[in-house]
């Protein structure tokens, strides 16, 4: 399946002060946060919301999904990222 995890989402537009520079090929994707502190907080919040992400560098999050990954899984990933980002808007 060819699915661009971030390029067809509204995450960057919905959370421009938090999420930036979406990139990747198919489901091997990454996105940036403003700084290292926010990267750590956001990663922990993602894990608490049920989404496994990996820290990469000083401010990036990486996604490396399983081999069995369909559109419904991508939709859930975006939903959980959006849910997590909203927690930081309060």
C-alpha positions as CSV (number, residue, x, y, z in Angstrom):
1,X,0.0,0.0,0.0
2,X,1.3,3.4,-0.8
3,X,0.1,5.9,1.8
4,X,1.7,9.1,2.7
5,X,1.1,9.3,6.4
6,X,1.5,13.1,6.9
7,X,1.3,14.6,3.5
8,X,-2.4,14.1,3.2
9,X,-3.3,15.1,6.7
10,X,-4.3,18.4,8.3
11,X,-2.0,17.9,11.3
12,X,0.5,20.7,10.3
13,X,-2.3,23.1,9.4
14,X,-4.3,22.3,12.6
15,X,-1.3,22.5,14.9
16,X,1.2,24.9,13.2
17,X,2.8,26.0,16.5
18,X,3.5,22.4,17.6
19,X,4.0,20.2,14.5
20,X,6.2,21.1,11.5
21,X,8.2,19.6,8.6
22,X,6.2,16.4,7.9
23,X,8.3,14.1,5.7
24,X,8.8,10.6,4.7
25,X,8.1,8.0,2.1
26,X,4.9,6.0,2.4
27,X,4.6,5.1,6.1
28,X,8.2,5.7,7.1
29,X,7.6,9.2,8.3
30,X,8.8,11.8,10.7
31,X,7.6,15.2,12.0
32,X,9.3,17.9,14.0
33,X,8.4,19.6,17.3
34,X,9.6,23.0,18.4
35,X,12.3,21.8,20.7
36,X,13.8,18.9,22.7
37,X,11.7,19.6,25.8
38,X,8.5,19.4,23.8
39,X,9.7,16.4,21.9
40,X,10.1,14.5,25.2
41,X,6.7,15.6,26.6
42,X,4.9,14.9,23.3
43,X,6.5,11.4,23.0
44,X,5.4,10.5,26.5
45,X,1.9,11.8,25.8
46,X,1.7,9.7,22.6
47,X,2.7,6.6,24.5
48,X,0.0,7.3,27.1
49,X,-2.5,7.7,24.3
50,X,-1.5,4.3,22.8
51,X,0.7,5.5,19.9
52,X,4.3,4.2,19.7
53,X,6.7,6.9,18.4
54,X,10.4,7.2,18.6
55,X,12.5,10.3,19.3
56,X,15.0,11.1,16.7
57,X,17.6,13.9,16.9
58,X,16.8,17.0,18.9
59,X,13.2,17.6,18.0
60,X,11.9,14.9,15.6
61,X,9.5,12.0,16.0
62,X,9.8,8.9,13.8
63,X,7.1,6.4,12.9
64,X,8.0,2.9,11.9
65,X,4.8,0.9,11.6
66,X,4.5,-2.8,11.4
67,X,4.5,-4.6,8.1
68,X,0.7,-5.1,8.3
69,X,-0.4,-1.5,8.1
70,X,-3.5,-0.5,6.3
71,X,-5.4,2.7,5.8
72,X,-7.4,2.1,9.0
73,X,-4.1,2.0,10.9
74,X,-2.9,5.2,9.3
75,X,-6.2,6.9,10.2
76,X,-5.8,5.8,13.8
77,X,-2.3,7.1,13.9
78,X,-3.4,10.5,12.6
79,X,-6.3,10.5,15.1
80,X,-4.0,9.7,18.0
81,X,-1.5,12.4,16.9
82,X,-4.3,14.9,16.7
83,X,-5.6,13.9,20.1
84,X,-2.1,14.2,21.6
85,X,-1.5,17.6,20.0
86,X,-4.8,18.9,21.3
87,X,-3.7,18.1,24.9
88,X,-0.9,20.7,24.4
89,X,-3.2,23.5,23.3
90,X,-4.8,23.8,26.7
